[in-house]
Amino acid sequence: MSRMFFTIALVAPLAGAASLPFSRFGVIDTPSAFVLTHTQVELGGCFTSYSYETADSSSESDFALGGYVEVGLFDRAQAGITYLGAGGLSGQIRAVVLKESLNRPGLAVGAENLTGEQDYEFYEDDSLGLYHYPASQNFSVYLVLSKNFDYILKAPIAASIGYGLGRFRQDADTPSDGIENPLPGLFGSIEFHPDPRVGIALEWDGRDANFGGWYDISDMVRVSAAVAEFEQLARGDERVETDVMQNAKFTLGVQATFGPFFNRTTLEPTERLRQQSDLEALRQLEEERRRALERIEELLRSMD
C-alpha cells in the first residue's frame, strides 16, 4: 500500500485540512485496495484528543469519538457505515477491480462520506457547528493501487497510492494552513511490519501527514495509535493556534474482525497464506514455483 515518504518531501501549504485516524477501514486515514473476505465483519472505534487556543489566548482541550462497521461481499467488495460524532452517520463502499497477485498490485475503486452533509466531519468550529471546508467533503470517490512486497523484496513492506475527490483534496485558492499537495487529490501510504502482529505506517491523506502503528492482540482484535496532522508541529509561528485544523491530533483505536459467517470462502493457497501472515510459507511457495518453472524450461529445451 503505497503510503509515500516521497510525497511528503515534495509538498508545502494546503487549506482546511483534517485527519480522522481509524474512523474508517484502511491504514490510518487512507484507503487501500484490500477488502474483507466474504461475510467477514470488522468493527472499529477511535478516540481522538486535540487542543487549540481560544480567542483570549487560553488553551482549550477537547475530544471526539468515531467508529465504523464494514462487511465483506463476495471477496470483491465491502460496504459499511461510519460514525463521526457530531457529523453523524455516513456510508462507504469499495470494490476490487484487480486482485493483488505475487507480481502485480491490487486495484480498487470506492467512495466514502456517502451523505447529504457537505461539511461531513467530527470536529466542530468555534460556533459549535461542523467545521466548514472550502470544498465539499461528501461523496469522496477514489481509486487506489496497493501492493504487499513481503515475498517479492523479502522485506515486510506494503504500499498504496491513490487519487480521490472530496475529503482527499481542498480548494487551492484558500489561505494556507497545512501542506500543499502538488497534485490535489493524491494520497498514499507505506507500512512496515517488523513482526507479523506489528505494523507501523506513514501516510499522506491528500491534505496532511499522519504517523501511527498497531498491534494485533489476537487474530481478531487489534489496538492502534496515531498522531494525525503532525506536520503542524513543525510550522512554528505560521500556525494559527485558534484554528482546530492547524493543531495535531492524537488518536487511540481498536478494531475487531469476525467471521466469515456464511458461505465460507475457500481461498486459493497464496491468498490464504497472505491473510494468515504466514510469510515464511509464502516464500517457500514462491521458491517451489521458481524451481518448477526451471524444470519445465529444462524439459522443453531437452525436447527441442
C-alpha positions as CSV (number, residue, x, y, z in Angstrom):
1,M,0.0,0.0,0.0
2,S,1.9,2.9,-1.2
3,R,1.9,5.4,1.7
4,M,4.5,7.7,0.4
5,F,7.5,9.2,2.1
6,F,8.4,10.9,-1.2
7,T,5.0,12.7,-1.4
8,I,5.7,14.5,1.9
9,A,9.1,15.6,0.6
10,L,7.5,17.3,-2.4
11,V,5.0,19.4,-0.6
12,A,4.3,22.8,1.1
13,P,0.7,24.6,2.1
14,L,-3.0,23.5,1.8
15,A,-6.2,24.8,3.4
16,G,-8.8,23.4,5.7
17,A,-7.1,20.0,6.5
18,A,-8.2,17.4,9.0
19,S,-7.4,13.7,9.5
20,L,-9.7,11.2,11.2
21,P,-7.4,8.3,12.2
22,F,-9.0,4.8,12.4
23,S,-12.5,6.1,11.8
24,R,-12.8,4.1,8.6
25,F,-11.5,0.8,7.3
26,G,-8.0,1.3,5.9
27,V,-4.5,2.2,7.1
28,I,-4.6,5.3,9.3
29,D,-6.8,7.7,7.4
30,T,-6.3,6.4,3.8
31,P,-8.0,3.5,2.0
32,S,-6.2,0.6,0.3
33,A,-7.1,-1.9,-2.4
34,F,-7.6,-4.7,0.1
35,V,-11.1,-5.9,1.2
36,L,-12.5,-8.2,3.8
37,T,-13.4,-11.8,2.8
38,H,-17.0,-12.7,2.0
39,T,-19.3,-12.2,5.1
40,Q,-16.4,-11.1,7.3
41,V,-17.3,-8.2,9.5
42,E,-15.0,-5.6,11.0
43,L,-15.9,-3.1,13.8
44,G,-13.7,-0.2,14.7
45,G,-13.7,2.6,17.2
46,C,-11.4,5.6,17.9
47,F,-10.9,8.3,20.5
48,T,-9.2,11.5,19.3
49,S,-8.0,14.3,21.6
50,Y,-6.7,17.7,20.5
51,S,-6.0,21.1,21.9
52,Y,-6.4,24.6,20.5
53,E,-6.1,28.2,21.7
54,T,-9.2,30.3,22.4
55,A,-9.7,34.0,21.5
56,D,-8.5,35.0,25.0
57,S,-5.2,33.0,24.5
58,S,-6.2,30.3,26.9
59,S,-5.7,26.6,26.0
60,E,-8.8,24.5,25.3
61,S,-8.8,20.7,25.1
62,D,-11.5,18.5,23.5
63,F,-12.1,15.0,22.2
64,A,-14.1,13.3,19.5
65,L,-15.3,9.8,19.0
66,G,-15.6,7.9,15.7
67,G,-16.2,4.4,14.5
68,Y,-17.3,2.1,11.7
69,V,-18.7,-1.3,10.8
70,E,-17.9,-3.0,7.4
71,V,-18.8,-6.3,5.8
72,G,-17.0,-8.1,3.0
73,L,-19.0,-9.1,-0.1
74,F,-18.0,-11.9,-2.5
75,D,-14.3,-11.3,-1.8
76,R,-14.5,-8.5,-4.3
77,A,-16.2,-5.7,-2.4
78,Q,-17.2,-4.3,1.0
79,A,-19.7,-1.8,2.3
80,G,-20.2,-0.2,5.7
81,I,-21.2,2.7,7.9
82,T,-19.0,5.3,9.6
83,Y,-19.9,7.3,12.7
84,L,-18.2,10.7,13.2
85,G,-19.5,12.1,16.4
86,A,-21.2,15.5,15.6
87,G,-21.2,14.6,11.9
88,G,-23.4,11.6,12.5
89,L,-23.5,8.6,10.1
90,S,-22.3,8.2,6.5
91,G,-21.9,5.2,4.2
92,Q,-18.9,3.9,2.3
93,I,-18.3,1.2,-0.3
94,R,-15.3,-0.3,-2.1
95,A,-14.8,-2.7,-4.9
96,V,-11.7,-4.6,-6.2
97,V,-11.2,-4.1,-9.9
98,L,-8.0,-6.2,-10.0
99,K,-6.9,-8.5,-7.2
100,E,-3.3,-8.4,-6.0
101,S,-1.1,-11.2,-7.1
102,L,2.6,-12.1,-6.3
103,N,3.7,-9.9,-9.2
104,R,1.1,-7.2,-9.6
105,P,-0.7,-4.7,-7.3
106,G,-4.3,-4.7,-6.5
107,L,-6.6,-2.0,-7.8
108,A,-9.8,-0.8,-6.1
109,V,-12.4,2.0,-6.5
110,G,-14.5,3.3,-3.8
111,A,-16.5,6.1,-2.3
112,E,-16.6,7.5,1.3
113,N,-18.7,10.0,3.1
114,L,-21.9,8.9,1.4
115,T,-24.2,11.5,3.0
116,G,-26.0,14.7,2.1
117,E,-23.9,16.7,4.6
118,Q,-21.3,18.6,2.6
119,D,-19.2,19.5,5.7
120,Y,-19.2,16.0,7.0
121,E,-16.7,16.0,9.9
122,F,-16.4,15.1,13.6
123,Y,-14.6,18.3,14.5
124,E,-16.6,21.4,15.4
125,D,-15.7,25.0,14.9
126,D,-15.9,27.8,17.5
127,S,-19.7,28.2,16.8
128,L,-20.3,24.5,17.7
129,G,-21.2,23.8,14.1
130,L,-19.4,21.3,11.8
131,Y,-16.1,22.7,10.6
132,H,-16.7,24.4,7.3
133,Y,-14.5,23.4,4.4
134,P,-14.0,25.3,1.1
135,A,-14.7,22.1,-0.8
136,S,-17.5,19.6,-0.3
137,Q,-16.4,16.6,1.9
138,N,-19.2,14.2,0.9
139,F,-19.2,11.7,-1.9
140,S,-15.5,11.3,-1.8
141,V,-14.8,9.0,-4.7
142,Y,-11.3,7.5,-5.1
143,L,-9.1,5.0,-6.9
144,V,-6.2,3.2,-5.2
145,L,-3.4,0.7,-6.1
146,S,-1.9,-1.4,-3.3
147,K,1.0,-3.9,-3.1
148,N,2.4,-6.1,-0.4
149,F,6.1,-6.6,-1.0
150,D,6.8,-9.2,1.7
151,Y,7.5,-12.0,-0.7
152,I,9.0,-10.0,-3.6
153,L,11.5,-7.8,-1.9
154,K,11.9,-10.1,1.0
155,A,11.1,-7.1,3.1
156,P,8.0,-6.6,5.3
157,I,6.7,-3.6,3.5
158,A,3.3,-2.7,1.9
159,A,2.4,0.4,0.0
160,S,-0.6,2.2,-1.6
161,I,-1.0,5.2,-3.9
162,G,-4.3,6.7,-5.0
163,Y,-6.3,9.7,-6.2
164,G,-9.6,10.9,-4.8
165,L,-12.1,13.7,-4.6
166,G,-13.9,15.2,-1.6
167,R,-12.1,14.7,1.6
168,F,-8.8,13.9,-0.2
169,R,-8.4,17.4,-1.6
170,Q,-9.1,21.0,-0.9
171,D,-9.5,24.3,-2.7
172,A,-6.1,25.5,-3.7
173,D,-7.2,29.2,-3.7
174,T,-7.9,29.4,0.1
175,P,-5.3,30.6,2.7
176,S,-2.7,28.0,3.7
177,D,-2.9,26.1,6.9
178,G,-1.1,22.9,6.2
179,I,0.9,21.2,3.5
180,E,0.1,21.9,-0.2
181,N,-0.4,18.8,-2.4
182,P,1.3,19.3,-5.8
183,L,-1.4,17.1,-7.3
184,P,-4.7,17.8,-5.4
185,G,-6.3,14.5,-4.6
186,L,-3.1,12.5,-4.5
187,F,-2.8,10.3,-1.4
188,G,-0.6,7.3,-0.3
189,S,0.9,5.3,2.5
190,I,3.8,3.0,3.3
191,E,3.7,0.3,6.0
192,F,6.5,-1.6,7.7
193,H,5.8,-4.8,9.6
194,P,8.8,-5.7,11.9
195,D,6.7,-8.6,13.2
196,P,3.5,-10.2,11.7
197,R,1.5,-8.8,14.6
198,V,3.0,-5.3,14.5
199,G,2.5,-2.5,11.9
200,I,4.0,1.0,11.6
201,A,2.6,3.4,8.9
202,L,3.4,6.8,7.5
203,E,0.8,8.3,5.1
204,W,-0.2,11.4,3.2
205,D,-4.0,11.5,3.2
206,G,-4.2,14.2,0.5
207,R,-4.1,17.0,3.0
208,D,-2.0,16.0,5.9
209,A,0.8,13.7,7.1
210,N,-0.1,11.0,9.6
211,F,2.0,8.6,11.6
212,G,0.8,5.6,13.6
213,G,1.0,1.9,14.4
214,W,-0.9,-1.1,15.6
215,Y,-0.5,-4.3,17.5
216,D,-2.6,-7.5,16.9
217,I,-3.6,-8.8,20.4
218,S,-5.1,-11.8,18.7
219,D,-6.3,-12.9,15.3
220,M,-9.5,-11.0,15.9
221,V,-8.5,-7.8,17.9
222,R,-6.1,-5.0,17.1
223,V,-5.2,-1.9,19.1
224,S,-3.8,1.2,17.3
225,A,-2.5,4.7,17.9
226,A,-1.6,7.6,15.7
227,V,-0.5,11.3,15.6
228,A,-2.5,13.0,12.8
229,E,-1.5,16.2,11.0
230,F,1.9,16.0,12.7
231,E,3.3,18.5,10.1
232,Q,1.5,21.2,12.1
233,L,4.0,20.6,15.0
234,A,6.8,22.0,12.8
235,R,5.1,25.1,11.4
236,G,6.1,27.5,14.2
237,D,4.7,31.0,14.1
238,E,2.9,30.3,10.8
239,R,0.3,28.2,12.6
240,V,-2.9,29.8,13.8
241,E,-3.4,28.0,17.1
242,T,-7.1,29.1,17.4
243,D,-7.9,27.0,14.3
244,V,-8.5,23.4,15.3
245,M,-7.4,22.2,11.9
246,Q,-3.9,23.7,12.5
247,N,-3.2,21.5,15.5
248,A,-2.0,18.0,15.7
249,K,-4.4,15.3,16.9
250,F,-3.7,12.2,19.0
251,T,-5.8,9.0,18.5
252,L,-6.3,5.7,20.1
253,G,-8.3,3.0,18.3
254,V,-9.4,-0.6,18.5
255,Q,-10.6,-2.9,15.7
256,A,-12.2,-6.3,15.9
257,T,-12.8,-8.7,13.0
258,F,-15.3,-11.5,13.0
259,G,-16.3,-14.3,10.6
260,P,-16.7,-15.1,7.8
261,F,-20.2,-16.2,8.9
262,F,-21.9,-17.6,5.8
263,N,-20.7,-19.4,2.7
264,R,-17.1,-19.6,3.9
265,T,-14.8,-19.0,1.0
266,T,-12.1,-21.5,0.1
267,L,-9.2,-19.2,-0.7
268,E,-6.5,-20.2,-3.2
269,P,-3.3,-21.1,-1.3
270,T,-1.3,-17.9,-1.8
271,E,-4.2,-15.7,-0.7
272,R,-4.9,-17.8,2.3
273,L,-1.2,-17.7,3.4
274,R,-1.2,-13.9,2.9
275,Q,-4.2,-13.3,5.0
276,Q,-2.7,-15.6,7.7
277,S,0.5,-13.5,7.6
278,D,2.5,-16.8,7.1
279,L,5.4,-15.0,5.3
280,E,7.8,-18.0,5.5
281,A,5.3,-20.3,3.8
282,L,4.8,-17.7,1.1
283,R,8.5,-17.5,0.5
284,Q,8.7,-21.3,0.3
285,L,5.7,-21.4,-2.1
286,E,7.4,-18.9,-4.4
287,E,10.7,-20.8,-4.3
288,E,8.9,-24.0,-5.3
289,R,7.2,-22.2,-8.1
290,R,10.5,-20.9,-9.3
291,R,12.1,-24.4,-9.3
292,A,9.1,-25.8,-11.1
293,L,9.4,-23.2,-13.9
294,E,13.1,-24.0,-14.2
295,R,12.3,-27.8,-14.5
296,I,9.7,-27.0,-17.2
297,E,12.2,-24.9,-19.1
298,E,14.8,-27.7,-18.9
299,L,12.3,-30.2,-20.1
300,L,11.3,-28.0,-23.1
301,R,14.9,-27.5,-24.0
302,S,15.6,-31.3,-23.9
303,M,12.6,-31.8,-26.3
304,D,14.0,-29.4,-28.9
